[in-house]
Amino acid sequence: MVAFSMPRSEGDNMYCITGTEWSRFVRTRINAMITLYSKEDGEDFHRVRVRQS
């Protein structure tokens, strides 16, 4: 399991994941499905597809 810090604006449904660790992680995982888990407000989770911008 790999952990990344992802700031999110209050009430916003968008995440911005950046940084060199994230870039290295996704470089070989284009089209992979990633599940984001949140420890805030219970155990929420979100599925994200990795894609090139």
mmCIF entry with sequence, helices, sheets and N, C-alpha, C, O atoms, coordinates in Angstrom:
data_MODEL
# 
_entry.id   MODEL 
# 
_entity.id                         1 
_entity.type                       polymer 
_entity.pdbx_number_of_molecules   1 
# 
_entity_poly.entity_id                      1 
_entity_poly.type                           'polypeptide(L)' 
_entity_poly.nstd_linkage                   no 
_entity_poly.nstd_monomer                   no 
_entity_poly.pdbx_seq_one_letter_code       MVAFSMPRSEGDNMYCITGTEWSRFVRTRINAMITLYSKEDGEDFHRVRVRQS 
_entity_poly.pdbx_seq_one_letter_code_can   MVAFSMPRSEGDNMYCITGTEWSRFVRTRINAMITLYSKEDGEDFHRVRVRQS 
_entity_poly.pdbx_strand_id                 A 
# 
loop_
_entity_poly_seq.entity_id 
_entity_poly_seq.num 
_entity_poly_seq.mon_id 
_entity_poly_seq.hetero 
1 1  MET n 
1 2  VAL n 
1 3  ALA n 
1 4  PHE n 
1 5  SER n 
1 6  MET n 
1 7  PRO n 
1 8  ARG n 
1 9  SER n 
1 10 GLU n 
1 11 GLY n 
1 12 ASP n 
1 13 ASN n 
1 14 MET n 
1 15 TYR n 
1 16 CYS n 
1 17 ILE n 
1 18 THR n 
1 19 GLY n 
1 20 THR n 
1 21 GLU n 
1 22 TRP n 
1 23 SER n 
1 24 ARG n 
1 25 PHE n 
1 26 VAL n 
1 27 ARG n 
1 28 THR n 
1 29 ARG n 
1 30 ILE n 
1 31 ASN n 
1 32 ALA n 
1 33 MET n 
1 34 ILE n 
1 35 THR n 
1 36 LEU n 
1 37 TYR n 
1 38 SER n 
1 39 LYS n 
1 40 GLU n 
1 41 ASP n 
1 42 GLY n 
1 43 GLU n 
1 44 ASP n 
1 45 PHE n 
1 46 HIS n 
1 47 ARG n 
1 48 VAL n 
1 49 ARG n 
1 50 VAL n 
1 51 ARG n 
1 52 GLN n 
1 53 SER n 
# 
_struct_asym.id          A 
_struct_asym.entity_id   1 
# 
_struct_conf.conf_type_id            HELX_P 
_struct_conf.id                      HELX_P1 
_struct_conf.pdbx_PDB_helix_id       AA1 
_struct_conf.beg_label_comp_id       THR 
_struct_conf.beg_label_asym_id       A 
_struct_conf.beg_label_seq_id        20 
_struct_conf.pdbx_beg_PDB_ins_code   ? 
_struct_conf.end_label_comp_id       ARG 
_struct_conf.end_label_asym_id       A 
_struct_conf.end_label_seq_id        27 
_struct_conf.pdbx_end_PDB_ins_code   ? 
_struct_conf.beg_auth_comp_id        THR 
_struct_conf.beg_auth_asym_id        A 
_struct_conf.beg_auth_seq_id         20 
_struct_conf.end_auth_comp_id        ARG 
_struct_conf.end_auth_asym_id        A 
_struct_conf.end_auth_seq_id         27 
_struct_conf.pdbx_PDB_helix_class    1 
_struct_conf.details                 ? 
_struct_conf.pdbx_PDB_helix_length   8 
# 
_struct_conf_type.id          HELX_P 
_struct_conf_type.criteria    ? 
_struct_conf_type.reference   ? 
# 
_struct_sheet.id               AA1 
_struct_sheet.type             ? 
_struct_sheet.number_strands   2 
_struct_sheet.details          ? 
# 
_struct_sheet_order.sheet_id     AA1 
_struct_sheet_order.range_id_1   1 
_struct_sheet_order.range_id_2   2 
_struct_sheet_order.offset       ? 
_struct_sheet_order.sense        anti-parallel 
# 
loop_
_struct_sheet_range.sheet_id 
_struct_sheet_range.id 
_struct_sheet_range.beg_label_comp_id 
_struct_sheet_range.beg_label_asym_id 
_struct_sheet_range.beg_label_seq_id 
_struct_sheet_range.pdbx_beg_PDB_ins_code 
_struct_sheet_range.end_label_comp_id 
_struct_sheet_range.end_label_asym_id 
_struct_sheet_range.end_label_seq_id 
_struct_sheet_range.pdbx_end_PDB_ins_code 
_struct_sheet_range.beg_auth_comp_id 
_struct_sheet_range.beg_auth_asym_id 
_struct_sheet_range.beg_auth_seq_id 
_struct_sheet_range.end_auth_comp_id 
_struct_sheet_range.end_auth_asym_id 
_struct_sheet_range.end_auth_seq_id 
AA1 1 MET A 33 ? SER A 38 ? MET A 33 SER A 38 
AA1 2 ASP A 44 ? ARG A 49 ? ASP A 44 ARG A 49 
# 
loop_
_atom_site.group_PDB 
_atom_site.id 
_atom_site.type_symbol 
_atom_site.label_atom_id 
_atom_site.label_alt_id 
_atom_site.label_comp_id 
_atom_site.label_asym_id 
_atom_site.label_entity_id 
_atom_site.label_seq_id 
_atom_site.pdbx_PDB_ins_code 
_atom_site.Cartn_x 
_atom_site.Cartn_y 
_atom_site.Cartn_z 
_atom_site.occupancy 
_atom_site.B_iso_or_equiv 
_atom_site.pdbx_formal_charge 
_atom_site.auth_seq_id 
_atom_site.auth_comp_id 
_atom_site.auth_asym_id 
_atom_site.auth_atom_id 
_atom_site.pdbx_PDB_model_num 
ATOM 1   N N  . MET A 1 1  ? 0.841   -1.176 0.000   1.00 0.00 ? 1  MET A N  1 
ATOM 2   C CA . MET A 1 1  ? 0.000   0.000  0.000   1.00 0.00 ? 1  MET A CA 1 
ATOM 3   C C  . MET A 1 1  ? 0.885   1.238  0.000   1.00 0.00 ? 1  MET A C  1 
ATOM 4   O O  . MET A 1 1  ? 1.876   1.305  0.728   1.00 0.00 ? 1  MET A O  1 
ATOM 5   N N  . VAL A 1 2  ? 0.522   2.213  -0.819  1.00 0.00 ? 2  VAL A N  1 
ATOM 6   C CA . VAL A 1 2  ? 1.265   3.464  -0.920  1.00 0.00 ? 2  VAL A CA 1 
ATOM 7   C C  . VAL A 1 2  ? 0.367   4.588  -0.440  1.00 0.00 ? 2  VAL A C  1 
ATOM 8   O O  . VAL A 1 2  ? -0.807  4.636  -0.808  1.00 0.00 ? 2  VAL A O  1 
ATOM 9   N N  . ALA A 1 3  ? 0.893   5.490  0.373   1.00 0.00 ? 3  ALA A N  1 
ATOM 10  C CA . ALA A 1 3  ? 0.086   6.594  0.907   1.00 0.00 ? 3  ALA A CA 1 
ATOM 11  C C  . ALA A 1 3  ? 0.553   7.918  0.322   1.00 0.00 ? 3  ALA A C  1 
ATOM 12  O O  . ALA A 1 3  ? 1.753   8.164  0.204   1.00 0.00 ? 3  ALA A O  1 
ATOM 13  N N  . PHE A 1 4  ? -0.399  8.767  -0.044  1.00 0.00 ? 4  PHE A N  1 
ATOM 14  C CA . PHE A 1 4  ? -0.121  10.100 -0.552  1.00 0.00 ? 4  PHE A CA 1 
ATOM 15  C C  . PHE A 1 4  ? -1.015  11.083 0.180   1.00 0.00 ? 4  PHE A C  1 
ATOM 16  O O  . PHE A 1 4  ? -2.141  10.753 0.550   1.00 0.00 ? 4  PHE A O  1 
ATOM 17  N N  . SER A 1 5  ? -0.515  12.285 0.387   1.00 0.00 ? 5  SER A N  1 
ATOM 18  C CA . SER A 1 5  ? -1.317  13.343 0.997   1.00 0.00 ? 5  SER A CA 1 
ATOM 19  C C  . SER A 1 5  ? -2.061  14.081 -0.111  1.00 0.00 ? 5  SER A C  1 
ATOM 20  O O  . SER A 1 5  ? -1.459  14.493 -1.103  1.00 0.00 ? 5  SER A O  1 
ATOM 21  N N  . MET A 1 6  ? -3.373  14.247 0.061   1.00 0.00 ? 6  MET A N  1 
ATOM 22  C CA . MET A 1 6  ? -4.184  14.867 -0.975  1.00 0.00 ? 6  MET A CA 1 
ATOM 23  C C  . MET A 1 6  ? -5.080  15.940 -0.378  1.00 0.00 ? 6  MET A C  1 
ATOM 24  O O  . MET A 1 6  ? -6.131  15.625 0.180   1.00 0.00 ? 6  MET A O  1 
ATOM 25  N N  . PRO A 1 7  ? -4.680  17.210 -0.487  1.00 0.00 ? 7  PRO A N  1 
ATOM 26  C CA . PRO A 1 7  ? -5.536  18.267 0.046   1.00 0.00 ? 7  PRO A CA 1 
ATOM 27  C C  . PRO A 1 7  ? -6.825  18.376 -0.755  1.00 0.00 ? 7  PRO A C  1 
ATOM 28  O O  . PRO A 1 7  ? -6.825  18.195 -1.973  1.00 0.00 ? 7  PRO A O  1 
ATOM 29  N N  . ARG A 1 8  ? -7.919  18.671 -0.070  1.00 0.00 ? 8  ARG A N  1 
ATOM 30  C CA . ARG A 1 8  ? -9.210  18.840 -0.731  1.00 0.00 ? 8  ARG A CA 1 
ATOM 31  C C  . ARG A 1 8  ? -9.908  20.037 -0.113  1.00 0.00 ? 8  ARG A C  1 
ATOM 32  O O  . ARG A 1 8  ? -9.926  20.190 1.108   1.00 0.00 ? 8  ARG A O  1 
ATOM 33  N N  . SER A 1 9  ? -10.478 20.878 -0.946  1.00 0.00 ? 9  SER A N  1 
ATOM 34  C CA . SER A 1 9  ? -11.197 22.050 -0.451  1.00 0.00 ? 9  SER A CA 1 
ATOM 35  C C  . SER A 1 9  ? -12.497 21.623 0.202   1.00 0.00 ? 9  SER A C  1 
ATOM 36  O O  . SER A 1 9  ? -13.091 20.620 -0.192  1.00 0.00 ? 9  SER A O  1 
ATOM 37  N N  . GLU A 1 10 ? -12.943 22.373 1.194   1.00 0.00 ? 10 GLU A N  1 
ATOM 38  C CA . GLU A 1 10 ? -14.197 22.091 1.887   1.00 0.00 ? 10 GLU A CA 1 
ATOM 39  C C  . GLU A 1 10 ? -15.344 22.071 0.885   1.00 0.00 ? 10 GLU A C  1 
ATOM 40  O O  . GLU A 1 10 ? -15.539 23.036 0.147   1.00 0.00 ? 10 GLU A O  1 
ATOM 41  N N  . GLY A 1 11 ? -16.095 20.991 0.854   1.00 0.00 ? 11 GLY A N  1 
ATOM 42  C CA . GLY A 1 11 ? -17.239 20.866 -0.039  1.00 0.00 ? 11 GLY A CA 1 
ATOM 43  C C  . GLY A 1 11 ? -16.880 20.565 -1.479  1.00 0.00 ? 11 GLY A C  1 
ATOM 44  O O  . GLY A 1 11 ? -17.769 20.465 -2.324  1.00 0.00 ? 11 GLY A O  1 
ATOM 45  N N  . ASP A 1 12 ? -15.611 20.420 -1.777  1.00 0.00 ? 12 ASP A N  1 
ATOM 46  C CA . ASP A 1 12 ? -15.166 20.154 -3.144  1.00 0.00 ? 12 ASP A CA 1 
ATOM 47  C C  . ASP A 1 12 ? -15.069 18.654 -3.362  1.00 0.00 ? 12 ASP A C  1 
ATOM 48  O O  . ASP A 1 12 ? -14.661 17.923 -2.460  1.00 0.00 ? 12 ASP A O  1 
ATOM 49  N N  . ASN A 1 13 ? -15.435 18.189 -4.539  1.00 0.00 ? 13 ASN A N  1 
ATOM 50  C CA . ASN A 1 13 ? -15.337 16.768 -4.871  1.00 0.00 ? 13 ASN A CA 1 
ATOM 51  C C  . ASN A 1 13 ? -14.119 16.463 -5.714  1.00 0.00 ? 13 ASN A C  1 
ATOM 52  O O  . ASN A 1 13 ? -14.022 15.376 -6.284  1.00 0.00 ? 13 ASN A O  1 
ATOM 53  N N  . MET A 1 14 ? -13.178 17.404 -5.807  1.00 0.00 ? 14 MET A N  1 
ATOM 54  C CA . MET A 1 14 ? -12.004 17.180 -6.628  1.00 0.00 ? 14 MET A CA 1 
ATOM 55  C C  . MET A 1 14 ? -10.754 17.106 -5.759  1.00 0.00 ? 14 MET A C  1 
ATOM 56  O O  . MET A 1 14 ? -10.596 17.867 -4.805  1.00 0.00 ? 14 MET A O  1 
ATOM 57  N N  . TYR A 1 15 ? -9.879  16.183 -6.104  1.00 0.00 ? 15 TYR A N  1 
ATOM 58  C CA . TYR A 1 15 ? -8.593  16.033 -5.438  1.00 0.00 ? 15 TYR A CA 1 
ATOM 59  C C  . TYR A 1 15 ? -7.503  16.468 -6.404  1.00 0.00 ? 15 TYR A C  1 
ATOM 60  O O  . TYR A 1 15 ? -7.628  16.285 -7.615  1.00 0.00 ? 15 TYR A O  1 
ATOM 61  N N  . CYS A 1 16 ? -6.444  17.039 -5.872  1.00 0.00 ? 16 CYS A N  1 
ATOM 62  C CA . CYS A 1 16 ? -5.274  17.368 -6.675  1.00 0.00 ? 16 CYS A CA 1 
ATOM 63  C C  . CYS A 1 16 ? -4.096  16.618 -6.064  1.00 0.00 ? 16 CYS A C  1 
ATOM 64  O O  . CYS A 1 16 ? -3.625  16.960 -4.980  1.00 0.00 ? 16 CYS A O  1 
ATOM 65  N N  . ILE A 1 17 ? -3.630  15.599 -6.768  1.00 0.00 ? 17 ILE A N  1 
ATOM 66  C CA . ILE A 1 17 ? -2.526  14.781 -6.267  1.00 0.00 ? 17 ILE A CA 1 
ATOM 67  C C  . ILE A 1 17 ? -1.302  15.147 -7.089  1.00 0.00 ? 17 ILE A C  1 
ATOM 68  O O  . ILE A 1 17 ? -1.288  14.963 -8.306  1.00 0.00 ? 17 ILE A O  1 
ATOM 69  N N  . THR A 1 18 ? -0.274  15.665 -6.425  1.00 0.00 ? 18 THR A N  1 
ATOM 70  C CA . THR A 1 18 ? 0.923   16.102 -7.125  1.00 0.00 ? 18 THR A CA 1 
ATOM 71  C C  . THR A 1 18 ? 2.159   15.646 -6.359  1.00 0.00 ? 18 THR A C  1 
ATOM 72  O O  . THR A 1 18 ? 2.055   15.065 -5.279  1.00 0.00 ? 18 THR A O  1 
ATOM 73  N N  . GLY A 1 19 ? 3.310   15.911 -6.923  1.00 0.00 ? 19 GLY A N  1 
ATOM 74  C CA . GLY A 1 19 ? 4.563   15.614 -6.242  1.00 0.00 ? 19 GLY A CA 1 
ATOM 75  C C  . GLY A 1 19 ? 5.368   14.556 -6.973  1.00 0.00 ? 19 GLY A C  1 
ATOM 76  O O  . GLY A 1 19 ? 4.838   13.806 -7.792  1.00 0.00 ? 19 GLY A O  1 
ATOM 77  N N  . THR A 1 20 ? 6.653   14.507 -6.664  1.00 0.00 ? 20 THR A N  1 
ATOM 78  C CA . THR A 1 20 ? 7.530   13.568 -7.359  1.00 0.00 ? 20 THR A CA 1 
ATOM 79  C C  . THR A 1 20 ? 7.208   12.122 -7.027  1.00 0.00 ? 20 THR A C  1 
ATOM 80  O O  . THR A 1 20 ? 7.313   11.258 -7.898  1.00 0.00 ? 20 THR A O  1 
ATOM 81  N N  . GLU A 1 21 ? 6.814   11.830 -5.778  1.00 0.00 ? 21 GLU A N  1 
ATOM 82  C CA . GLU A 1 21 ? 6.470   10.455 -5.420  1.00 0.00 ? 21 GLU A CA 1 
ATOM 83  C C  . GLU A 1 21 ? 5.268   9.980  -6.227  1.00 0.00 ? 21 GLU A C  1 
ATOM 84  O O  . GLU A 1 21 ? 5.253   8.858  -6.734  1.00 0.00 ? 21 GLU A O  1 
ATOM 85  N N  . TRP A 1 22 ? 4.255   10.850 -6.342  1.00 0.00 ? 22 TRP A N  1 
ATOM 86  C CA . TRP A 1 22 ? 3.056   10.499 -7.116  1.00 0.00 ? 22 TRP A CA 1 
ATOM 87  C C  . TRP A 1 22 ? 3.415   10.305 -8.590  1.00 0.00 ? 22 TRP A C  1 
ATOM 88  O O  . TRP A 1 22 ? 2.947   9.356  -9.218  1.00 0.00 ? 22 TRP A O  1 
ATOM 89  N N  . SER A 1 23 ? 4.236   11.187 -9.142  1.00 0.00 ? 23 SER A N  1 
ATOM 90  C CA . SER A 1 23 ? 4.639   11.069 -10.547 1.00 0.00 ? 23 SER A CA 1 
ATOM 91  C C  . SER A 1 23 ? 5.344   9.749  -10.811 1.00 0.00 ? 23 SER A C  1 
ATOM 92  O O  . SER A 1 23 ? 5.068   9.093  -11.816 1.00 0.00 ? 23 SER A O  1 
ATOM 93  N N  . ARG A 1 24 ? 6.241   9.352  -9.932  1.00 0.00 ? 24 ARG A N  1 
ATOM 94  C CA . ARG A 1 24 ? 6.931   8.067  -10.090 1.00 0.00 ? 24 ARG A CA 1 
ATOM 95  C C  . ARG A 1 24 ? 5.957   6.904  -9.966  1.00 0.00 ? 24 ARG A C  1 
ATOM 96  O O  . ARG A 1 24 ? 6.074   5.918  -10.694 1.00 0.00 ? 24 ARG A O  1 
ATOM 97  N N  . PHE A 1 25 ? 5.008   7.009  -9.062  1.00 0.00 ? 25 PHE A N  1 
ATOM 98  C CA . PHE A 1 25 ? 4.039   5.938  -8.836  1.00 0.00 ? 25 PHE A CA 1 
ATOM 99  C C  . PHE A 1 25 ? 3.163   5.702  -10.061 1.00 0.00 ? 25 PHE A C  1 
ATOM 100 O O  . PHE A 1 25 ? 2.949   4.555  -10.453 1.00 0.00 ? 25 PHE A O  1 
ATOM 101 N N  . VAL A 1 26 ? 2.652   6.775  -10.674 1.00 0.00 ? 26 VAL A N  1 
ATOM 102 C CA . VAL A 1 26 ? 1.709   6.610  -11.784 1.00 0.00 ? 26 VAL A CA 1 
ATOM 103 C C  . VAL A 1 26 ? 2.383   6.399  -13.131 1.00 0.00 ? 26 VAL A C  1 
ATOM 104 O O  . VAL A 1 26 ? 1.736   5.940  -14.073 1.00 0.00 ? 26 VAL A O  1 
ATOM 105 N N  . ARG A 1 27 ? 3.646   6.718  -13.243 1.00 0.00 ? 27 ARG A N  1 
ATOM 106 C CA . ARG A 1 27 ? 4.333   6.615  -14.533 1.00 0.00 ? 27 ARG A CA 1 
ATOM 107 C C  . ARG A 1 27 ? 4.147   5.242  -15.170 1.00 0.00 ? 27 ARG A C  1 
ATOM 108 O O  . ARG A 1 27 ? 3.930   5.151  -16.379 1.00 0.00 ? 27 ARG A O  1 
ATOM 109 N N  . THR A 1 28 ? 4.228   4.191  -14.395 1.00 0.00 ? 28 THR A N  1 
ATOM 110 C CA . THR A 1 28 ? 4.095   2.832  -14.935 1.00 0.00 ? 28 THR A CA 1 
ATOM 111 C C  . THR A 1 28 ? 2.714   2.248  -14.691 1.00 0.00 ? 28 THR A C  1 
ATOM 112 O O  . THR A 1 28 ? 2.504   1.054  -14.902 1.00 0.00 ? 28 THR A O  1 
ATOM 113 N N  . ARG A 1 29 ? 1.771   3.068  -14.249 1.00 0.00 ? 29 ARG A N  1 
ATOM 114 C CA . ARG A 1 29 ? 0.444   2.549  -13.912 1.00 0.00 ? 29 ARG A CA 1 
ATOM 115 C C  . ARG A 1 29 ? -0.682  3.285  -14.647 1.00 0.00 ? 29 ARG A C  1 
ATOM 116 O O  . ARG A 1 29 ? -1.784  3.404  -14.111 1.00 0.00 ? 29 ARG A O  1 
ATOM 117 N N  . ILE A 1 30 ? -0.428  3.774  -15.850 1.00 0.00 ? 30 ILE A N  1 
ATOM 118 C CA . ILE A 1 30 ? -1.465  4.453  -16.621 1.00 0.00 ? 30 ILE A CA 1 
ATOM 119 C C  . ILE A 1 30 ? -2.609  3.473  -16.847 1.00 0.00 ? 30 ILE A C  1 
ATOM 120 O O  . ILE A 1 30 ? -2.379  2.306  -17.164 1.00 0.00 ? 30 ILE A O  1 
ATOM 121 N N  . ASN A 1 31 ? -3.828  3.943  -16.687 1.00 0.00 ? 31 ASN A N  1 
ATOM 122 C CA . ASN A 1 31 ? -5.071  3.158  -16.784 1.00 0.00 ? 31 ASN A CA 1 
ATOM 123 C C  . ASN A 1 31 ? -5.302  2.241  -15.592 1.00 0.00 ? 31 ASN A C  1 
ATOM 124 O O  . ASN A 1 31 ? -6.187  1.387  -15.638 1.00 0.00 ? 31 ASN A O  1 
ATOM 125 N N  . ALA A 1 32 ? -4.535  2.398  -14.540 1.00 0.00 ? 32 ALA A N  1 
ATOM 126 C CA . ALA A 1 32 ? -4.764  1.610  -13.323 1.00 0.00 ? 32 ALA A CA 1 
ATOM 127 C C  . ALA A 1 32 ? -5.936  2.199  -12.554 1.00 0.00 ? 32 ALA A C  1 
ATOM 128 O O  . ALA A 1 32 ? -6.243  3.383  -12.689 1.00 0.00 ? 32 ALA A O  1 
ATOM 129 N N  . MET A 1 33 ? -6.588  1.370  -11.749 1.00 0.00 ? 33 MET A N  1 
ATOM 130 C CA . MET A 1 33 ? -7.660  1.848  -10.875 1.00 0.00 ? 33 MET A CA 1 
ATOM 131 C C  . MET A 1 33 ? -7.087  1.949  -9.473  1.00 0.00 ? 33 MET A C  1 
ATOM 132 O O  . MET A 1 33 ? -6.497  0.996  -8.966  1.00 0.00 ? 33 MET A O  1 
ATOM 133 N N  . ILE A 1 34 ? -7.260  3.099  -8.853  1.00 0.00 ? 34 ILE A N  1 
ATOM 134 C CA . ILE A 1 34 ? -6.736  3.347  -7.510  1.00 0.00 ? 34 ILE A CA 1 
ATOM 135 C C  . ILE A 1 34 ? -7.902  3.671  -6.593  1.00 0.00 ? 34 ILE A C  1 
ATOM 136 O O  . ILE A 1 34 ? -8.817  4.397  -6.982  1.00 0.00 ? 34 ILE A O  1 
ATOM 137 N N  . THR A 1 35 ? -7.878  3.143  -5.391  1.00 0.00 ? 35 THR A N  1 
ATOM 138 C CA . THR A 1 35 ? -8.914  3.446  -4.408  1.00 0.00 ? 35 THR A CA 1 
ATOM 139 C C  . THR A 1 35 ? -8.333  4.352  -3.340  1.00 0.00 ? 35 THR A C  1 
ATOM 140 O O  . THR A 1 35 ? -7.316  4.027  -2.728  1.00 0.00 ? 35 THR A O  1 
ATOM 141 N N  . LEU A 1 36 ? -8.979  5.494  -3.114  1.00 0.00 ? 36 LEU A N  1 
ATOM 142 C CA . LEU A 1 36 ? -8.553  6.437  -2.083  1.00 0.00 ? 36 LEU A CA 1 
ATOM 143 C C  . LEU A 1 36 ? -9.402  6.216  -0.845  1.00 0.00 ? 36 LEU A C  1 
ATOM 144 O O  . LEU A 1 36 ? -10.630 6.201  -0.928  1.00 0.00 ? 36 LEU A O  1 
ATOM 145 N N  . TYR A 1 37 ? -8.762  6.044  0.295   1.00 0.00 ? 37 TYR A N  1 
ATOM 146 C CA . TYR A 1 37 ? -9.469  5.852  1.559   1.00 0.00 ? 37 TYR A CA 1 
ATOM 147 C C  . TYR A 1 37 ? -9.322  7.094  2.420   1.00 0.00 ? 37 TYR A C  1 
ATOM 148 O O  . TYR A 1 37 ? -8.245  7.688  2.476   1.00 0.00 ? 37 TYR A O  1 
ATOM 149 N N  . SER A 1 38 ? -10.373 7.481  3.077   1.00 0.00 ? 38 SER A N  1 
ATOM 150 C CA . SER A 1 38 ? -10.351 8.642  3.957   1.00 0.00 ? 38 SER A CA 1 
ATOM 151 C C  . SER A 1 38 ? -10.668 8.212  5.376   1.00 0.00 ? 38 SER A C  1 
ATOM 152 O O  . SER A 1 38 ? -11.595 7.433  5.598   1.00 0.00 ? 38 SER A O  1 
ATOM 153 N N  . LYS A 1 39 ? -9.908  8.711  6.337   1.00 0.00 ? 39 LYS A N  1 
ATOM 154 C CA . LYS A 1 39 ? -10.182 8.404  7.738   1.00 0.00 ? 39 LYS A CA 1 
ATOM 155 C C  . LYS A 1 39 ? -11.074 9.465  8.363   1.00 0.00 ? 39 LYS A C  1 
ATOM 156 O O  . LYS A 1 39 ? -11.436 9.357  9.534   1.00 0.00 ? 39 LYS A O  1 
ATOM 157 N N  . GLU A 1 40 ? -11.431 10.483 7.599   1.00 0.00 ? 40 GLU A N  1 
ATOM 158 C CA . GLU A 1 40 ? -12.318 11.527 8.095   1.00 0.00 ? 40 GLU A CA 1 
ATOM 159 C C  . GLU A 1 40 ? -13.762 11.128 7.831   1.00 0.00 ? 40 GLU A C  1 
ATOM 160 O O  . GLU A 1 40 ? -14.065 10.541 6.792   1.00 0.00 ? 40 GLU A O  1 
ATOM 161 N N  . ASP A 1 41 ? -14.641 11.438 8.748   1.00 0.00 ? 41 ASP A N  1 
ATOM 162 C CA . ASP A 1 41 ? -16.074 11.150 8.583   1.00 0.00 ? 41 ASP A CA 1 
ATOM 163 C C  . ASP A 1 41 ? -16.322 9.672  8.323   1.00 0.00 ? 41 ASP A C  1 
ATOM 164 O O  . ASP A 1 41 ? -17.090 9.320  7.428   1.00 0.00 ? 41 ASP A O  1 
ATOM 165 N N  . GLY A 1 42 ? -15.687 8.814  9.087   1.00 0.00 ? 42 GLY A N  1 
ATOM 166 C CA . GLY A 1 42 ? -15.884 7.379  8.887   1.00 0.00 ? 42 GLY A CA 1 
ATOM 167 C C  . GLY A 1 42 ? -14.852 6.819  7.935   1.00 0.00 ? 42 GLY A C  1 
ATOM 168 O O  . GLY A 1 42 ? -13.716 7.290  7.882   1.00 0.00 ? 42 GLY A O  1 
ATOM 169 N N  . GLU A 1 43 ? -15.249 5.822  7.193   1.00 0.00 ? 43 GLU A N  1 
ATOM 170 C CA . GLU A 1 43 ? -14.333 5.171  6.258   1.00 0.00 ? 43 GLU A CA 1 
ATOM 171 C C  . GLU A 1 43 ? -14.809 5.372  4.824   1.00 0.00 ? 43 GLU A C  1 
ATOM 172 O O  . GLU A 1 43 ? -15.193 4.410  4.158   1.00 0.00 ? 43 GLU A O  1 
ATOM 173 N N  . ASP A 1 44 ? -14.786 6.594  4.351   1.00 0.00 ? 44 ASP A N  1 
ATOM 174 C CA . ASP A 1 44 ? -15.172 6.884  2.977   1.00 0.00 ? 44 ASP A CA 1 
ATOM 175 C C  . ASP A 1 44 ? -14.091 6.393  2.024   1.00 0.00 ? 44 ASP A C  1 
ATOM 176 O O  . ASP A 1 44 ? -12.915 6.342  2.384   1.00 0.00 ? 44 ASP A O  1 
ATOM 177 N N  . PHE A 1 45 ? -14.489 6.034  0.815   1.00 0.00 ? 45 PHE A N  1 
ATOM 178 C CA . PHE A 1 45 ? -13.490 5.707  -0.189  1.00 0.00 ? 45 PHE A CA 1 
ATOM 179 C C  . PHE A 1 45 ? -13.966 6.169  -1.555  1.00 0.00 ? 45 PHE A C  1 
ATOM 180 O O  . PHE A 1 45 ? -15.165 6.293  -1.803  1.00 0.00 ? 45 PHE A O  1 
ATOM 181 N N  . HIS A 1 46 ? -13.005 6.421  -2.436  1.00 0.00 ? 46 HIS A N  1 
ATOM 182 C CA . HIS A 1 46 ? -13.282 6.907  -3.785  1.00 0.00 ? 46 HIS A CA 1 
ATOM 183 C C  . HIS A 1 46 ? -12.387 6.145  -4.746  1.00 0.00 ? 46 HIS A C  1 
ATOM 184 O O  . HIS A 1 46 ? -11.223 5.890  -4.437  1.00 0.00 ? 46 HIS A O  1 
ATOM 185 N N  . ARG A 1 47 ? -12.915 5.777  -5.911  1.00 0.00 ? 47 ARG A N  1 
ATOM 186 C CA . ARG A 1 47 ? -12.106 5.104  -6.931  1.00 0.00 ? 47 ARG A CA 1 
ATOM 187 C C  . ARG A 1 47 ? -11.683 6.124  -7.977  1.00 0.00 ? 47 ARG A C  1 
ATOM 188 O O  . ARG A 1 47 ? -12.476 6.962  -8.407  1.00 0.00 ? 47 ARG A O  1 
ATOM 189 N N  . VAL A 1 48 ? -10.440 6.039  -8.373  1.00 0.00 ? 48 VAL A N  1 
ATOM 190 C CA . VAL A 1 48 ? -9.863  7.002  -9.305  1.00 0.00 ? 48 VAL A CA 1 
ATOM 191 C C  . VAL A 1 48 ? -9.131  6.244  -10.397 1.00 0.00 ? 48 VAL A C  1 
ATOM 192 O O  . VAL A 1 48 ? -8.424  5.277  -10.112 1.00 0.00 ? 48 VAL A O  1 
ATOM 193 N N  . ARG A 1 49 ? -9.291  6.672  -11.647 1.00 0.00 ? 49 ARG A N  1 
ATOM 194 C CA . ARG A 1 49 ? -8.524  6.084  -12.742 1.00 0.00 ? 49 ARG A CA 1 
ATOM 195 C C  . ARG A 1 49 ? -7.320  6.975  -13.017 1.00 0.00 ? 49 ARG A C  1 
ATOM 196 O O  . ARG A 1 49 ? -7.451  8.195  -13.113 1.00 0.00 ? 49 ARG A O  1 
ATOM 197 N N  . VAL A 1 50 ? -6.150  6.362  -13.142 1.00 0.00 ? 50 VAL A N  1 
ATOM 198 C CA . VAL A 1 50 ? -4.916  7.087  -13.447 1.00 0.00 ? 50 VAL A CA 1 
ATOM 199 C C  . VAL A 1 50 ? -4.862  7.291  -14.953 1.00 0.00 ? 50 VAL A C  1 
ATOM 200 O O  . VAL A 1 50 ? -5.010  6.341  -15.722 1.00 0.00 ? 50 VAL A O  1 
ATOM 201 N N  . ARG A 1 51 ? -4.651  8.536  -15.372 1.00 0.00 ? 51 ARG A N  1 
ATOM 202 C CA . ARG A 1 51 ? -4.558  8.814  -16.805 1.00 0.00 ? 51 ARG A CA 1 
ATOM 203 C C  . ARG A 1 51 ? -3.561  9.930  -17.053 1.00 0.00 ? 51 ARG A C  1 
ATOM 204 O O  . ARG A 1 51 ? -3.229  10.692 -16.145 1.00 0.00 ? 51 ARG A O  1 
ATOM 205 N N  . GLN A 1 52 ? -3.092  10.020 -18.273 1.00 0.00 ? 52 GLN A N  1 
ATOM 206 C CA . GLN A 1 52 ? -2.177  11.091 -18.633 1.00 0.00 ? 52 GLN A CA 1 
ATOM 207 C C  . GLN A 1 52 ? -2.968  12.353 -18.878 1.00 0.00 ? 52 GLN A C  1 
ATOM 208 O O  . GLN A 1 52 ? -4.088  12.303 -19.388 1.00 0.00 ? 52 GLN A O  1 
ATOM 209 N N  . SER A 1 53 ? -2.392  13.489 -18.518 1.00 0.00 ? 53 SER A N  1 
ATOM 210 C CA . SER A 1 53 ? -3.091  14.761 -18.756 1.00 0.00 ? 53 SER A CA 1 
ATOM 211 C C  . SER A 1 53 ? -2.591  15.403 -20.026 1.00 0.00 ? 53 SER A C  1 
ATOM 212 O O  . SER A 1 53 ? -3.057  16.480 -20.398 1.00 0.00 ? 53 SER A O  1 
# 
